[in-house]
């Protein structure tokens, strides 16, 4: 379990993972060594799994983002998964229950590229694609409290 100070530190790092120990100490009211120890314990327990940057794919020419629901044809589950892993434009993928086996996020530079990439999957699976217009809720943590 985490306490209120751990949650405060986690939220501060979610807002800016580059915050210094000094800045985290000011936010939490702890000393920098105490913050460092708390972060180490959170890492050891697997609560904090890494520190990251947020890169905008559009800065690399990826103007379109799509959610692709993928239903492999009989006997093609493992091959579909291998194809998804092998296509770097698939930036996220979850194996799910229900009629579709995978729900994936895909970044592409054009509709033509989208068609080309999906053609690689469509010989192995049925796909249903939705272009993302806007993301009103960015990736965030669920409430940490009770």
Secondary structure, 3 states (H helix, E strand, C coil): CCCHHHHHHHHHHHHCCCCCHHHHHHHHCCCHHHHHHHHHHHHHCCCCCCCCCCCCHHHHCCCEEEEEEEEECCCCHHHHHHHHHHCCCEEEEEECCCCCCEEEEEEECCHHHHHHHHHHHHCCEEEEEEECCCCCCCCCCCCCCC
